[in-house]
Amino acid sequence: IIHSDFNPFEYSNNSHLVRGDVVGLASKRGEATNHVAGLGTPVDILIPRHNNSEEEDIFFGWNIDTSYVGNMTVVTFLVRYNGSALHIDIGHNYTDPLPVVNLYLRKDAPPTPDAYNWTFRLPIPQANLFSIPAGNDTVTASPYSWLLEAEEIGITADDVVNDTLYFLGIQFENGVDPAT
């Protein structure tokens, strides 16, 4: 989980193409993804900025708990800022066939396939993914990502102050193992 109140890509000459909230980052070394695991929370990350400001905050993976309810992985988390968007990225190790994943998000209680506030089915079809130019390359969204815009999820100041719990249910179809 990430929240940033600034564009963390502003050091790049094409960062002006980022128009919405940035709600996800990947760590890379050259062309290879740098997998980071086992860090405590909160995690502080220094990101180069044009104005060298250190006043803004960026938070990664706070107050997260995972459990299993039947054949569903349930991730419990808190939110930090009212008016935030929520970006969910599902990692898996399957290549053939690609798994179908049902996501269920519920406020205040664990979700079930019959009781949830929001739901989404992954993967997103290739034709519905967005791409942006990145230098001589193009970056395309992950088919295993779900973005809930701030207006859709409606996180309030009360949700932040009262430590409202959000529960994400992750259910792989056809008996595939739980999410990573």
BABAKOL-999889 format. One record per residue: x, y, z of N, C-alpha, C in turn; residue in one letter. Coordinates in pm, whole numbers, plus 50000, padded with zeros to 5 digits. Atoms other than C-alpha are relative to their C-alpha. Example, Ala and Ser with C-alpha at 12.3 -4.5 7.8 and 13.67 -1.06 7.14 Angstrom:
<nodes>
500894988150000512304955050780500905012050000A499184988149994513674989450714499235010950073S
</nodes>
This chain:
<nodes>
500864988350000500005000050000500905012250000I499194987950010501395034049908499085012149995I500674987150019500245069749944501075010549988H499074989050020502125099749811499205012549971S500704987650028500985135749820500785008749902D499304993150108503375145349536500294989849890F499645008750110504395131049199501434995150021N498645004749972507395108849285500854998449875P499275001250124508405108348918500435013649945F499754986750054508955146148888501445002349958E498624998850045512715141148842500154996349853Y499945004550138511945125748501499535010849904S500374989750096511695147348190498614998049941N501365002050049508295131948105498994998350114N500905001749885506745133248454498735008249986S501224992250021504255159248332498874991549944H501035009050053502415129748172499194993550113L500725005549886501415117948522499045010750048V501004989849969498155136748580499184996950125R500825003749885496435117448863500854997050120G499275004349881497355104849207500934988649964D499085011250016500405082349208499774990950119V500355009049891499375052149408500754986849993V499215012150005501975026149316501375002849940G498654998750050505715023549256500624986249991L499215012350007508104995849151501465003850016A498584997749983511744993749251500744992449890S499285006350111514044986948955501485003150008K498584998050024517754982648890500214997249853R499935001650144518304988748522498634996049948G501275004950055515584968848343499344989650092E500515010849915515114943148623499285005650122A500724996249879512534946348900500804995750122T499285002649876514194948349241498964996450106N501005004549904512004927549474500475003250142H499674995949863511974941849827499004993250092V500895006949907510584921650118500595000650140A499555001449863510764918450493500345013050070G499724987349935510924955350576498975002850109L500954995749897509354969050894499235012249952G500794988350038506814997150883500135010750106T500104995050138506735025450817501344999549931P498805000150081509275025550534500215014149946V499684986850054510975058550447500824997949873D499295000950127512075062150086500325014149955I499594987050050514075091649956499914999749848L500224999350144513045101649604500545013349951I499484987350049514945127649400498885009249953P501024990350035512895159449351500655011849930R499474987950064513315190149131500275010950101H499844989049905512845213749425500664995750131N499325005449883514655191549680499185001250129N500864998749884511665194649913499924986850076S500195011749915511365170650205498765001650086E501184997349919508085184550336498884990149976E501095009150031505785160050161500304986150056E499865013349943505175125050291499734989349896D500325011950077505215091050130500024988350097I500135011349907504075059950315499834987249921F500115013050065504415023450218499574989750104F500355012049926502684992750360499875001550149G500154998449856501425003250703498804992350052W501105006549928499244984050948499294989549916N500575010250087498714953850724499994986750073I500155013249940497444920050845499354991049896D500555009350098496644889050637499444987850073T500595012249946494344859750715499334992549886S500705008050100492434832650531498604997350048Y501405002949971488654829350520499524991049888V500365009550105487684797750334501094999849895G499025000050109489374799249993500375014349958N499724986050027489904836950017501095005050094M499014992849920492984855950133499405013550035T500564987149957491874886150338501145008450057V498984990549956494204915950382499275011650069V500614989249921493254941050653500965011850003T499144988349999494564976650638499245012450044F500534986749965494055012450758500365009649888L499664989550097494085043950546500605011950076V499324988849937496185075050615499375013549972R500474986950042494515103350424498594999249945Y501334999450060490915112550352500165004949856N499954996150140490215117249983501014992349918G499005007850073492825091049883499354990349902S500355011050090492555067549590500644987350056A499445012749955493335030649642500424992049877L499475008150108495545010349409500364986350055H499745013749958495644972549443500694992949885I499245007250101498244952249257500204985750051D499935014049959498034914249274501204993349935I498855007550050501254894349242499704985150003G500155014650005501264857849138501144994349918H498915006650071503674832348992499524991349886N500585008750101501394816848731500125006249861Y499864995050137502004819848356499054993149903T500855007250094499884793148187499164989750073D500724988250047497034796748220500095011250103P500034988849908496874831348370498764998850089L501135001949910494644830348679498965011149991P501084990349983491274847348715499915002750150V500004996049860491174866849042498805008950026V501124991749957488064880449212500445007650125N499654991549886488644909649449498725005450062L501144995049924486184919849720500555009350107Y499554990249901486724951349926498815003850086L501084996649907484694958650237500565008850111R499674991049891484794985950496499394994450129K500445003849866484524975950867499834985150028D500175014449976484224937950818500614992249884A499465008150109485844909750618498924997349893P500975002350106484194904950278499764985149975P500285013350056482604873950130499535002549856T500524997850136481484868249770498595005949998P501354994649993478024878949887499895013050079D500044988049915478924907650126501285008049979A498864991450030481224935350003499485013849961Y500354986650047481244972549920500415002449856N499494998550136483304970449600500534986349955W499465012550053484294941649372500595002549862T499354998850130486484936749067500554986549961F499515012950052487604907848845501245002749914R498744999050073491164904048712500274987049924L499254988850055492924902248474499125009449918P500644990350088491874933648292500364996249856I499675003350139491614926147918501055009649942P498914992150058494644938447722499485012649931Q500554988450072492444961747513499585011250094A500454989949904491364980047832501145005950084N498864994949925494864986847968500495013149940L499484987550051496365021647941501524999349991F498554999250019499885029647823500395014649990S499464986650016502055060647843501414998849945I498635000350050505275068947658500985002750113P498944998349901508455066647862501335000049927A498774999150078511435079347665499804992949867G500125007850124511975054747381499164987550019N500785011949966509695029247545498575004150033D501374997849957506065025747649499764991850126T500345006949876504845016647999498514997149996V501405004350002501604996748015499594995250139T500535004049870499464991248324499954984850012A500095014349973499394956948485498564995249987S501365005550008496374935248401499504994950136P500385004549866496384925448771499995011750098Y500124988149916495844960848906498575004950002S501344994249983492684976849039500185013750063W499944986549948492405014249089498605004650037L501244993949954489565028149299500295014850016L499814985449994489435065649238499495005250134E500374994149871489095088149542498495002050013A501454997749996485495096849452499234986950018E500705012949992484545060049423500094993850139E499855006449869485965047849754499575009250114I500544990549903485095079649947500594999350139G499345000249869487665077950229499835013750066I500294987549930486685104350487501025002750112T499174996549885488505122750766499644991150120A500415009049892486445101451009500624986249985D499365013150022487805069650848501445000150050D498604998849959491345082050916500105001350151V499944997349857490755095251269499544988050083V500575011349925488695065051380500664986749967N499305012450038491145039551233499044989649941D500935009150067488445024451011500794989349927T499345011250067489524990150892499384997649864L500425004450132489334980550526500504985749982Y499675014050019489364943950424499944996849851F499945004150140490464931450081499984984949994L500075014450023489364896349987500544996949862G499375004050126491464879649715499694985349978I500445013850024489984848349562500414995949858Q499595005550128491734829249285498994989349959F500945010050048489374808749070500724987049969E499525013250041489804771648990501084994350092N499125006349902491684762449309501445004549997G498634994850002494774783249239500335004950140V499574996349866496824790849549499745014650031D500244986249959496314823049752501015009749943P499184989150054497824856349651501305001550076A498714996749937501324868349725500025014750034T
</nodes>
